[in-house]
Amino acid sequence: MTRAIVVGFRPTHSGSDALTLGVRLARSTGARLHVVTVLPGEGAPAAAPESSQETPAQKQAHAGLLQTAAQIPAGIAHSVHVRLGESVAEGLTDAAREFDARLVVVGAANGGLFGYHRIGTVAGELLHSSPVPVALAPAGLARAADADADLTRVTAAFGTRPGADLLLDASVDLATASGSSMRLVSLVPLDVPASLGFGAMSLVDGALGDDVLARASEALPAGTAAEVERAAGGTIEEAVARLSWRPGEVLVVGSSRLAQPRRLFLGSTAAKMLHVLPVPMIVVPRTSHDPLSDRDASHRDPTIVRPEQNTMLGDTTAERADMIGFSYGIAVVRRAVAAMNTAHPRSPGLAQG
């Protein structure tokens, strides 16, 4: 099946940023670009095909898209489309279904800081409803020094939440399709309840963080190498700001545990990361097909908890899956505390609980 990417375009800096990211991903993976402008049309089908009965507004938008498409580098298969929809997000989602796209790309809202993200209405709706992964371009990407860079590295951010297999699949497939390197980053110390206390949080940093990265590394397909790194910092924003980023890099994160199957829901961790993230972010839905890949899911590591398949859960609720992840974290903390108390029996403030 041919890979396809839908780019939500409008004649603004944000639209140019989205197109720049779409071109980067298409050039690096061999995907076909569908550049789509959605115009308001009450009661109109969101995926109405082009016809000879276009309105003046549609004709003007189509002419503008043709001029924009002329700037797409040679060698990238592409087409332009004007759609009517009650909302832009709905129009882009239906276009993704129509073209069997594996990814929808949008830009930041107007007024954002150069090089960073600002979620607008369209991106916000997509991040809470899209059935396919959504890629977010930071403000000013089209004018950035690395605007013409290929995809150089795929970074996957892991926490304690279920669904790590989907995130790993998406990251591996994108890195493989683009020939770029991979990095696994642990956000475990920042993804557990603060009620654990400072001492326990420090132990999680050393124990559970390493364990999550080790399990993710072991789940990589044979022959796939990845750098591993623990994000250090007292907050999500601080940890992300301390990470180094390469020109042409993207960050891949999973959807919130609150998301319905095959739908996105941007979680609080990812939302906080966007405030300080200087590279594009791709958000992967729960039970999503891998973006830009035709590989099936039969290779997934069964040791990574998946709420819809693990019989230990008894049902498919993400809350119970979270309890397993949290309980596992507590068990690691307790083992680490016990080991520390054995080595330093007089150490205060690390009593087991």
Summary of the structure (lengths in Angstrom):
residues: 353
radius of gyration: 21.5
end to end distance: 53.3
largest distance: 82.8
contacts: 1203
relative contact order: 0.14
helix: 38%
strand: 16%
